[in-house]
């Protein structure tokens, strides 16, 4: 009888340990999946931000500063850096400012001048 009880206790401890290890692996897999999902979401947000900046630049080139500003405002605040501020400043500078800046850049960075050098 004592041997049976001992075997049952050992079997129960073995099964409990196995189940705990299995639960631990499942929790680790869930954590890894969450991290990967967050990384994918962050990458998607960065790609969307870059696309919005490109679209805002295109709108500026087309003379649509107010539409460019709307696009910039739709960018997530935590992603905004100097490039966002630069384009926003151009939007707020008034009509024709993009063309003035673009012309100055093209002049200072033509093959003949090698970007002002």
Short mmCIF file of the C-alpha atoms (twelve columns), coordinates in Angstrom:
data_MODEL
# 
_entry.id   MODEL 
# 
loop_
_atom_site.group_PDB 
_atom_site.id 
_atom_site.type_symbol 
_atom_site.label_atom_id 
_atom_site.label_alt_id 
_atom_site.label_comp_id 
_atom_site.label_asym_id 
_atom_site.label_seq_id 
_atom_site.Cartn_x 
_atom_site.Cartn_y 
_atom_site.Cartn_z 
_atom_site.pdbx_PDB_model_num 
ATOM 1   C CA . UNK A 1   0.000  0.000  0.000   1 
ATOM 2   C CA . UNK A 2   2.805  2.439  0.865   1 
ATOM 3   C CA . UNK A 3   4.518  1.604  -2.428  1 
ATOM 4   C CA . UNK A 4   1.323  2.445  -4.325  1 
ATOM 5   C CA . UNK A 5   0.976  5.774  -2.558  1 
ATOM 6   C CA . UNK A 6   4.632  6.557  -3.259  1 
ATOM 7   C CA . UNK A 7   4.216  5.730  -6.948  1 
ATOM 8   C CA . UNK A 8   1.100  7.879  -7.157  1 
ATOM 9   C CA . UNK A 9   2.909  10.797 -5.513  1 
ATOM 10  C CA . UNK A 10  5.890  10.465 -7.839  1 
ATOM 11  C CA . UNK A 11  3.569  10.179 -10.868 1 
ATOM 12  C CA . UNK A 12  1.573  13.204 -9.752  1 
ATOM 13  C CA . UNK A 13  4.716  15.264 -9.216  1 
ATOM 14  C CA . UNK A 14  6.026  14.241 -12.639 1 
ATOM 15  C CA . UNK A 15  2.777  15.167 -14.383 1 
ATOM 16  C CA . UNK A 16  2.574  18.476 -12.480 1 
ATOM 17  C CA . UNK A 17  6.152  19.348 -13.416 1 
ATOM 18  C CA . UNK A 18  5.530  18.463 -17.045 1 
ATOM 19  C CA . UNK A 19  2.375  20.598 -17.148 1 
ATOM 20  C CA . UNK A 20  4.172  23.534 -15.498 1 
ATOM 21  C CA . UNK A 21  6.973  23.312 -18.082 1 
ATOM 22  C CA . UNK A 22  4.428  23.155 -20.879 1 
ATOM 23  C CA . UNK A 23  2.596  26.201 -19.523 1 
ATOM 24  C CA . UNK A 24  5.897  28.065 -19.212 1 
ATOM 25  C CA . UNK A 25  6.781  27.320 -22.845 1 
ATOM 26  C CA . UNK A 26  3.329  28.476 -23.942 1 
ATOM 27  C CA . UNK A 27  3.746  31.727 -22.002 1 
ATOM 28  C CA . UNK A 28  7.158  32.291 -23.582 1 
ATOM 29  C CA . UNK A 29  5.746  31.653 -27.055 1 
ATOM 30  C CA . UNK A 30  2.939  34.121 -26.349 1 
ATOM 31  C CA . UNK A 31  5.448  36.762 -25.244 1 
ATOM 32  C CA . UNK A 32  7.532  36.247 -28.393 1 
ATOM 33  C CA . UNK A 33  4.406  36.518 -30.553 1 
ATOM 34  C CA . UNK A 34  3.398  39.778 -28.825 1 
ATOM 35  C CA . UNK A 35  6.861  41.267 -29.331 1 
ATOM 36  C CA . UNK A 36  6.845  40.304 -33.016 1 
ATOM 37  C CA . UNK A 37  3.383  41.822 -33.459 1 
ATOM 38  C CA . UNK A 38  4.515  45.061 -31.790 1 
ATOM 39  C CA . UNK A 39  7.617  45.197 -33.995 1 
ATOM 40  C CA . UNK A 40  5.513  44.645 -37.121 1 
ATOM 41  C CA . UNK A 41  3.077  47.354 -36.027 1 
ATOM 42  C CA . UNK A 42  5.952  49.793 -35.411 1 
ATOM 43  C CA . UNK A 43  7.462  49.026 -38.832 1 
ATOM 44  C CA . UNK A 44  4.081  49.576 -40.481 1 
ATOM 45  C CA . UNK A 45  3.706  52.919 -38.680 1 
ATOM 46  C CA . UNK A 46  7.163  54.036 -39.858 1 
ATOM 47  C CA . UNK A 47  6.365  53.035 -43.442 1 
ATOM 48  C CA . UNK A 48  3.061  54.910 -43.293 1 
ATOM 49  C CA . UNK A 49  4.876  57.968 -41.921 1 
ATOM 50  C CA . UNK A 50  7.420  57.889 -44.757 1 
ATOM 51  C CA . UNK A 51  4.644  57.542 -47.332 1 
ATOM 52  C CA . UNK A 52  2.772  60.493 -45.835 1 
ATOM 53  C CA . UNK A 53  5.908  62.636 -45.944 1 
ATOM 54  C CA . UNK A 54  6.426  61.754 -49.599 1 
ATOM 55  C CA . UNK A 55  2.804  62.579 -50.360 1 
ATOM 56  C CA . UNK A 56  3.080  65.896 -48.512 1 
ATOM 57  C CA . UNK A 57  6.188  66.742 -50.557 1 
ATOM 58  C CA . UNK A 58  4.333  65.914 -53.762 1 
ATOM 59  C CA . UNK A 59  1.465  68.158 -52.704 1 
ATOM 60  C CA . UNK A 60  3.935  70.972 -51.963 1 
ATOM 61  C CA . UNK A 61  5.516  70.532 -55.388 1 
ATOM 62  C CA . UNK A 62  2.043  70.779 -56.875 1 
ATOM 63  C CA . UNK A 63  1.331  74.006 -55.003 1 
ATOM 64  C CA . UNK A 64  -1.129 72.456 -52.553 1 
ATOM 65  C CA . UNK A 65  0.397  73.630 -49.267 1 
ATOM 66  C CA . UNK A 66  -2.859 73.386 -47.307 1 
ATOM 67  C CA . UNK A 67  -3.374 69.764 -48.386 1 
ATOM 68  C CA . UNK A 68  0.260  69.008 -47.562 1 
ATOM 69  C CA . UNK A 69  -0.286 70.463 -44.077 1 
ATOM 70  C CA . UNK A 70  -3.366 68.253 -43.590 1 
ATOM 71  C CA . UNK A 71  -1.327 65.206 -44.528 1 
ATOM 72  C CA . UNK A 72  1.445  66.209 -42.125 1 
ATOM 73  C CA . UNK A 73  -1.074 66.688 -39.313 1 
ATOM 74  C CA . UNK A 74  -2.277 63.114 -39.851 1 
ATOM 75  C CA . UNK A 75  1.196  61.790 -38.978 1 
ATOM 76  C CA . UNK A 76  1.538  60.188 -35.558 1 
ATOM 77  C CA . UNK A 77  3.141  62.715 -33.179 1 
ATOM 78  C CA . UNK A 78  5.658  60.218 -31.781 1 
ATOM 79  C CA . UNK A 79  7.123  59.713 -35.273 1 
ATOM 80  C CA . UNK A 80  7.563  63.388 -36.102 1 
ATOM 81  C CA . UNK A 81  11.169 64.527 -36.324 1 
ATOM 82  C CA . UNK A 82  13.120 67.238 -38.138 1 
ATOM 83  C CA . UNK A 83  11.798 66.227 -41.570 1 
ATOM 84  C CA . UNK A 84  8.229  66.719 -40.401 1 
ATOM 85  C CA . UNK A 85  9.075  70.111 -38.939 1 
ATOM 86  C CA . UNK A 86  10.890 71.133 -42.108 1 
ATOM 87  C CA . UNK A 87  7.921  70.323 -44.326 1 
ATOM 88  C CA . UNK A 88  5.480  71.908 -41.862 1 
ATOM 89  C CA . UNK A 89  7.547  75.094 -41.894 1 
ATOM 90  C CA . UNK A 90  7.462  75.160 -45.683 1 
ATOM 91  C CA . UNK A 91  3.669  74.685 -45.603 1 
ATOM 92  C CA . UNK A 92  3.369  77.653 -43.244 1 
ATOM 93  C CA . UNK A 93  5.767  79.870 -45.218 1 
ATOM 94  C CA . UNK A 94  3.209  80.862 -47.800 1 
ATOM 95  C CA . UNK A 95  2.589  80.236 -51.475 1 
ATOM 96  C CA . UNK A 96  5.557  79.480 -53.649 1 
ATOM 97  C CA . UNK A 97  7.931  78.792 -50.768 1 
ATOM 98  C CA . UNK A 98  8.527  75.195 -51.861 1 
ATOM 99  C CA . UNK A 99  9.465  76.300 -55.348 1 
ATOM 100 C CA . UNK A 100 11.851 78.931 -53.923 1 
ATOM 101 C CA . UNK A 101 13.535 76.394 -51.642 1 
ATOM 102 C CA . UNK A 102 13.645 73.761 -54.388 1 
ATOM 103 C CA . UNK A 103 15.208 76.236 -56.834 1 
ATOM 104 C CA . UNK A 104 17.856 77.286 -54.275 1 
ATOM 105 C CA . UNK A 105 18.695 73.645 -53.585 1 
ATOM 106 C CA . UNK A 106 18.970 72.810 -57.266 1 
ATOM 107 C CA . UNK A 107 21.233 75.821 -57.814 1 
ATOM 108 C CA . UNK A 108 23.483 75.053 -54.871 1 
ATOM 109 C CA . UNK A 109 23.613 71.329 -55.657 1 
ATOM 110 C CA . UNK A 110 24.029 71.298 -59.406 1 
ATOM 111 C CA . UNK A 111 26.761 69.096 -60.926 1 
ATOM 112 C CA . UNK A 112 28.802 72.233 -61.591 1 
ATOM 113 C CA . UNK A 113 28.771 73.384 -57.940 1 
ATOM 114 C CA . UNK A 114 28.822 69.973 -56.200 1 
ATOM 115 C CA . UNK A 115 26.397 71.107 -53.463 1 
ATOM 116 C CA . UNK A 116 27.938 74.416 -52.626 1 
ATOM 117 C CA . UNK A 117 31.564 73.376 -52.548 1 
# 
